[in-house]
Amino acid sequence: MGAKELQQIPGVGKSLSKDLVALGYRQVSELKDANPETMYTRLMALRGAHIDRCVLYVFRCAVYFASNDDHDPALLKWWNWKD
């Protein structure tokens, strides 16, 4: 388990799955009810640099995906999670 499993989340590819693993997530279920804003802030601290806000939007989508059994197809598109 790990990066490969996380890639089943819409919008999460190789790079973002590695970021999620770096944040301590190994399974989709571990993202249930996580705080996307906290995840984004932690990732910037971990990388020591600003990270594009699109990553925050993907994190929001990922938490939605993990936290719900039934999904609104529109909410599985990360760009629908913009501020």
Secondary structure, 3 states (H helix, E strand, C coil): CCHHHHCCCCCCCHHHHHHHHHCCCCCHHHHCCCCHHHHHHHHHHHHCCCCCCHHHHHHHHHHHHHHCCCCCHHHHCHHHHCC
